[in-house]
Structure formats: C-alpha cells, structure tokens
Amino acid sequence: MTREEKEAYMREALTLAKACPASGDVPVGCVVVSDGRIVGRGRNMREANASATAHAEILAIEDACRTLKSRTLRGASVFVTLEPCPMCAGAIMLARADNIYIGALDFVSGACGSRLNLFDWGIAPAPKIEYGILKGECARLLSDFFEEMRKNRGS
C-alpha cells in the first residue's frame, strides 16, 4: 500500500473522529480496509451510547465483520487516529487483522507499543504496526478537543 493510500484511509478515520465532539466523545475514528475498500467504520461513541465499550475500533471491527460476513479480518488493515487501548488492541488481535496504522500515540493507555504492547504477549498472531500516519493532524484534533474541554470547565 502506498503512503498516499494510507493517508487517504487515515483521512477517512479523521473525518469520523471530527464528528465525536458534538456528543462529548473524545475524537477517535477508525476504518477497516480489505481488498482496497473500506469495509468497516467506527467513531468513539462512549458518551453518545452511554457504553464503556463503544470505542471507534470496536464499532469498526463489528461493522467490518458484518460486511464481510466473517468473525475474522484476515487480510484487512485497521486505520485508527489514536493508538488502541488494551480492549481494542485485544479485539484487533482476536479479529486477526493483518495490519494496524496508527495516527497519534497514547502514552496513557496505548497498548500497541507506547504504554505497553499487547501483541508481545503471544496470545495470537501479531499484526504489523505502522505509527505516525497523519500524526500531526490526529494529535491536533485530540489536543484541541481537550483544550476546549478545559476551557468549558473553567467557565
């Protein structure tokens, strides 16, 4: 996959992430790509759905599995604007996705190498991980969101 293709898919994930703040959700977006097409989309909807598990990656994986009519995502790539947490990294691993492309790192709860690497545990085949796809745009979206939250709390 070319750099341009990777960036185009990450832009799709960013578009999903940009819809999150309207519901008070942290802006995280995710797309799952298989055979050159997007087969799953998800955005963080924890606040909107009042659900601890409504993370962008979980929703995108569920959407992709429905589209592909399969519980596995072999041959697929996951593009996510923020490094997955342990729950989402585990879901990606158990779905057997081949690749993960990550925008911004999460040094608080990231489970793909920055805080810990769940894939080092040998539970299932580890996907290939590439960091930094549109890193600046992904990080800026998050920092702007949290800055706005801090401002609103102070008012």
Sequence and secondary structure as in RCSB ss.txt:
>XXXX:A:sequence
MTREEKEAYMREALTLAKACPASGDVPVGCVVVSDGRIVGRGRNMREANASATAHAEILAIEDACRTLKSRTLRG
ASVFVTLEPCPMCAGAIMLARADNIYIGALDFVSGACGSRLNLFDWGIAPAPKIEYGILKGECARLLSDFFEEMR
KNRGS
>XXXX:A:secstr
  HHHHHHHHHHHHHHHHTGGGGT    EEEEEETTEEEEEEE  HHHHT TT  HHHHHHHHHHHHHTSS  TT
 EEEEEE   HHHHHHHHHHT SEEEEEE  TTT TBTTS BGGGG SS   EEEE TTHHHHHHHHHHHHHHHH
HHHH 
